[in-house]
Amino acid sequence: MIDYRYLKAFKLTVQYQSFSKASKELKIAQSAVSRQIKLLEEGLGEELIIRTSKNFVLSSKGQKLFDEINLFEQKTLGIFKNEDELPITIGILQGLVINWFPNILSALRKHTKRDIQVSIKDINDLKSGVENLKYDVVFGTLNLQSDLLSSLKIFEENYVLISHKKVNAKTVHQFPWIVFGPFDPLYNLKYHKPYIHNPGLIPPIMTIDSMAVMIQMAINGDGIAAVPGHILFDNDTLKNQKEIILTPFEDIDPNFKSSAIYMTTLSYKKYPKRIQELKNLIPIK
């Protein structure tokens, strides 16, 4: 591995055509500059600078190396100079992008001119995506704290059961279930007692991959549905339904444990500007 200090000493010496000027910029002795260049030449097995009594000239390999160092520095500076032009890449669970993220996305669009890329993925894809730098930030149930990744809790995902009649753990099977999918807490009741021992108790199940439609179906009296509580706060249709009963899902299933939603990124000491712009728009509860 080449020590960057040696490359820097070589580059400045060639740039100024002077060992002494390079030593002044590097704030080291002139002999140290000569020593670093010699170590670089020994490491590469090539003579880069052909010294004369009064001056020096570059070998062909030395000239190529000098050109490549300049090109590398230009590209490196370009990465950081163009931070404002970099897109922000976001990975998110489907339920969140449908029910929680649109308002934040709209606010982000108003606050930045940069491109925004949003991908809807499952939890495993989100984890690998942020680890492999495919996404700048992901939103989901990931709570990862390591040297590589860091998660910030945004809010608790509390579920509420929507029904027309009072429902409890003993009567929940008397109503059709409207569920989002196999990870729906209502759907998961089928794997608990008494249903696991008596599958005949399980009522008809309607699977709909839209929380908005699930809520409307429950309002219409077509069944009962469990939805994240944060969705209900902004649902004007539900607010106007006086006959609707909202029950914390913990009252239906005492074993149910609410999950938290996290924003996960690399473990930055300081967020890059594009991530900070997004974080500033997220209400932390």
C-alpha positions as CSV (number, residue, x, y, z in Angstrom):
1,M,0.0,0.0,0.0
2,I,1.3,3.4,-1.0
3,D,1.6,6.0,1.8
4,Y,-0.3,9.1,0.7
5,R,2.2,11.3,2.5
6,Y,4.9,10.1,0.0
7,L,2.6,10.9,-2.9
8,K,2.0,14.3,-1.5
9,A,5.7,15.0,-1.1
10,F,6.4,13.8,-4.6
11,K,3.5,15.9,-6.1
12,L,4.5,19.2,-4.4
13,T,8.1,18.7,-5.2
14,V,7.3,18.3,-8.9
15,Q,4.7,21.1,-8.8
16,Y,7.2,23.6,-7.3
17,Q,10.3,22.1,-9.0
18,S,11.8,22.5,-5.5
19,F,12.4,20.2,-2.5
20,S,12.7,23.3,-0.2
21,K,9.3,24.8,-1.3
22,A,7.6,21.4,-0.9
23,S,9.1,21.1,2.6
24,K,7.8,24.5,3.6
25,E,4.2,23.7,2.5
26,L,4.4,20.3,4.2
27,K,6.0,21.9,7.3
28,I,8.7,19.2,7.5
29,A,12.5,19.2,6.9
30,Q,13.8,19.2,3.3
31,S,15.6,16.0,4.1
32,A,12.3,14.4,5.2
33,V,10.8,15.3,1.8
34,S,13.7,13.6,0.0
35,R,13.4,10.6,2.3
36,Q,9.7,10.2,1.6
37,I,10.2,10.4,-2.2
38,K,13.0,7.8,-1.9
39,L,10.8,5.5,0.0
40,L,8.1,6.0,-2.6
41,E,10.5,5.0,-5.4
42,E,11.7,2.0,-3.4
43,G,8.2,0.9,-2.8
44,L,7.3,1.2,-6.5
45,G,10.6,-0.2,-7.7
46,E,10.9,2.8,-10.1
47,E,13.0,5.9,-10.3
48,L,10.6,8.8,-10.5
49,I,12.9,11.8,-10.2
50,I,16.2,11.8,-12.0
51,R,18.4,14.1,-9.9
52,T,21.2,16.3,-11.2
53,S,23.6,18.5,-9.4
54,K,21.4,21.6,-9.7
55,N,18.0,20.3,-10.7
56,F,15.9,17.3,-11.5
57,V,13.8,15.9,-14.2
58,L,10.9,13.4,-14.2
59,S,11.2,9.9,-15.6
60,S,8.4,8.7,-17.9
61,K,6.8,6.8,-15.0
62,G,7.3,9.8,-12.8
63,Q,5.4,12.0,-15.2
64,K,2.6,9.5,-15.5
65,L,2.3,9.3,-11.7
66,F,2.3,13.1,-11.3
67,D,-0.5,13.3,-13.9
68,E,-2.6,10.6,-12.2
69,I,-2.1,12.3,-8.7
70,N,-3.5,15.5,-10.1
71,L,-6.4,13.7,-11.8
72,F,-7.2,11.9,-8.5
73,E,-7.2,15.1,-6.5
74,Q,-9.5,16.8,-9.0
75,K,-12.0,13.9,-8.8
76,T,-11.8,13.8,-5.0
77,L,-12.4,17.5,-4.7
78,G,-15.3,17.2,-7.2
79,I,-17.0,14.7,-5.0
80,F,-17.2,17.1,-2.0
81,K,-17.7,20.3,-4.0
82,N,-20.7,18.7,-5.7
83,E,-22.5,17.7,-2.5
84,D,-25.4,20.0,-3.3
85,E,-25.8,18.2,-6.6
86,L,-25.9,14.7,-5.2
87,P,-29.3,12.9,-5.1
88,I,-30.7,11.5,-1.9
89,T,-31.5,7.8,-2.1
90,I,-34.2,6.5,0.3
91,G,-35.3,2.9,1.0
92,I,-38.6,2.4,2.8
93,L,-41.2,-0.2,3.7
94,Q,-44.4,-0.2,1.7
95,G,-46.7,0.6,4.5
96,L,-44.7,3.6,5.5
97,V,-44.5,5.1,2.1
98,I,-48.2,4.8,1.6
99,N,-49.4,6.1,4.9
100,W,-46.7,8.2,6.6
101,F,-44.0,9.3,4.1
102,P,-45.9,11.3,1.4
103,N,-46.1,14.5,3.5
104,I,-42.5,14.4,4.4
105,L,-41.6,13.7,0.8
106,S,-43.6,16.8,-0.3
107,A,-41.9,18.9,2.3
108,L,-38.5,17.7,1.1
109,R,-39.3,18.5,-2.5
110,K,-40.0,22.1,-1.4
111,H,-36.8,22.4,0.6
112,T,-34.3,21.0,-1.9
113,K,-33.5,21.1,-5.6
114,R,-31.6,17.9,-5.5
115,D,-32.9,14.7,-7.1
116,I,-34.9,12.3,-4.8
117,Q,-34.9,8.5,-5.4
118,V,-37.3,6.4,-3.3
119,S,-37.3,2.6,-3.4
120,I,-40.0,0.4,-1.7
121,K,-38.3,-2.7,-0.3
122,D,-38.7,-5.4,2.3
123,I,-36.7,-5.2,5.6
124,N,-33.8,-7.5,4.4
125,D,-33.3,-5.4,1.2
126,L,-33.3,-2.2,3.3
127,K,-30.6,-3.5,5.6
128,S,-28.3,-4.7,2.8
129,G,-29.1,-1.6,0.8
130,V,-27.9,0.9,3.4
131,E,-24.8,-1.4,4.2
132,N,-23.9,-1.4,0.5
133,L,-24.4,2.3,0.1
134,K,-27.3,1.8,-2.3
135,Y,-29.4,4.0,0.0
136,D,-28.4,7.1,2.0
137,V,-31.2,6.4,4.5
138,V,-33.8,3.7,5.1
139,F,-37.0,3.8,7.1
140,G,-38.4,0.7,8.7
141,T,-38.3,-1.5,11.8
142,L,-34.5,-1.8,11.8
143,N,-32.8,-0.8,15.0
144,L,-29.2,-1.2,14.3
145,Q,-26.4,0.2,16.4
146,S,-22.9,-0.7,15.2
147,D,-19.6,0.7,13.9
148,L,-21.2,0.7,10.5
149,L,-24.9,1.5,11.0
150,S,-26.9,3.7,13.3
151,S,-30.7,3.9,13.8
152,L,-32.7,6.8,15.1
153,K,-36.2,6.1,16.6
154,I,-38.9,8.2,15.0
155,F,-42.1,6.9,16.5
156,E,-43.8,3.9,18.1
157,E,-46.0,1.9,15.7
158,N,-49.1,1.4,17.8
159,Y,-52.0,-0.4,16.2
160,V,-55.6,0.4,16.6
161,L,-58.6,-1.9,15.8
162,I,-61.4,-0.2,13.8
163,S,-64.9,-1.7,14.3
164,H,-68.6,-0.9,14.5
165,K,-69.2,-2.9,17.6
166,K,-67.2,-3.3,20.8
167,V,-64.5,-6.0,20.2
168,N,-62.4,-7.9,22.7
169,A,-60.1,-10.9,22.7
170,K,-63.0,-13.3,23.1
171,T,-65.2,-11.8,20.4
172,V,-62.7,-10.8,17.7
173,H,-63.3,-14.1,15.8
174,Q,-67.0,-13.1,15.3
175,F,-66.2,-10.5,12.7
176,P,-64.5,-10.8,9.2
177,W,-60.9,-9.7,9.3
178,I,-59.5,-7.1,6.9
179,V,-55.7,-7.4,6.8
180,F,-52.8,-5.8,4.9
181,G,-50.8,-9.0,4.6
182,P,-49.1,-11.8,6.6
183,F,-47.4,-9.3,8.9
184,D,-50.6,-7.7,9.9
185,P,-51.2,-8.1,13.7
186,L,-54.8,-9.2,13.1
187,Y,-53.7,-11.8,10.6
188,N,-51.2,-13.1,13.1
189,L,-53.9,-14.0,15.6
190,K,-54.6,-17.1,13.6
191,Y,-51.3,-18.5,14.9
192,H,-52.2,-18.0,18.5
193,K,-54.5,-19.8,20.9
194,P,-57.3,-20.8,20.6
195,Y,-57.1,-20.6,16.8
196,I,-54.0,-22.7,16.3
197,H,-55.9,-25.6,18.0
198,N,-59.2,-24.8,16.4
199,P,-58.8,-23.3,12.9
200,G,-62.5,-23.4,12.4
201,L,-62.8,-20.3,14.7
202,I,-60.8,-18.2,12.2
203,P,-63.3,-15.9,10.4
204,P,-63.1,-15.0,6.7
205,I,-60.0,-13.0,5.9
206,M,-59.9,-10.3,3.2
207,T,-56.3,-9.2,2.3
208,I,-55.9,-5.7,0.8
209,D,-52.5,-4.1,0.3
210,S,-53.9,-0.6,0.9
211,M,-54.4,0.9,4.3
212,A,-56.8,3.5,2.9
213,V,-59.1,0.8,1.4
214,M,-58.8,-1.3,4.6
215,I,-60.1,1.7,6.7
216,Q,-62.9,2.4,4.2
217,M,-64.0,-1.3,4.3
218,A,-64.0,-1.2,8.1
219,I,-66.0,2.0,8.1
220,N,-68.5,0.4,5.7
221,G,-69.0,-2.4,8.2
222,D,-67.4,-5.1,6.0
223,G,-65.2,-6.3,8.8
224,I,-62.7,-5.2,11.3
225,A,-59.2,-3.9,10.6
226,A,-56.0,-3.1,12.6
227,V,-54.1,-0.1,11.3
228,P,-51.1,1.9,12.6
229,G,-52.4,4.6,15.0
230,H,-50.5,7.4,13.2
231,I,-52.6,6.9,10.1
232,L,-55.8,7.7,12.0
233,F,-54.7,11.2,13.1
234,D,-54.9,12.5,9.5
235,N,-58.0,10.5,8.4
236,D,-60.8,13.0,8.1
237,T,-63.3,10.4,7.0
238,L,-62.7,8.4,10.1
239,K,-63.0,11.5,12.4
240,N,-66.5,12.1,11.1
241,Q,-67.7,8.5,11.8
242,K,-69.2,8.7,15.3
243,E,-70.3,5.1,15.3
244,I,-66.8,3.8,14.7
245,I,-65.0,2.3,17.8
246,L,-61.3,2.5,18.0
247,T,-59.6,-0.1,20.3
248,P,-55.9,-0.4,21.1
249,F,-54.8,-3.7,19.6
250,E,-53.1,-4.6,22.9
251,D,-56.7,-5.0,24.3
252,I,-57.4,-7.6,21.6
253,D,-54.1,-9.4,21.8
254,P,-52.3,-9.0,25.2
255,N,-49.2,-10.6,23.6
256,F,-49.0,-8.1,20.9
257,K,-45.9,-5.9,21.1
258,S,-45.8,-2.6,19.2
259,S,-42.8,-2.0,17.0
260,A,-40.9,1.2,16.6
261,I,-40.0,2.9,13.3
262,Y,-36.4,3.9,12.8
263,M,-34.4,6.0,10.4
264,T,-31.2,4.1,9.7
265,T,-28.0,5.4,8.1
266,L,-24.3,4.8,8.1
267,S,-22.8,5.8,11.5
268,Y,-21.9,9.3,10.5
269,K,-20.3,11.6,13.1
270,K,-22.0,14.4,11.2
271,Y,-24.8,13.8,8.6
272,P,-24.1,14.8,5.0
273,K,-26.1,17.8,4.0
274,R,-28.6,15.7,1.9
275,I,-29.4,13.5,4.9
276,Q,-29.6,16.4,7.3
277,E,-32.1,18.1,5.0
278,L,-34.4,15.1,5.3
279,K,-33.9,14.6,9.0
280,N,-34.9,18.2,9.7
281,L,-38.3,17.5,8.2
282,I,-39.1,14.4,10.3
283,P,-41.0,14.9,13.6
284,I,-39.4,12.7,16.2
285,K,-41.9,11.4,18.8
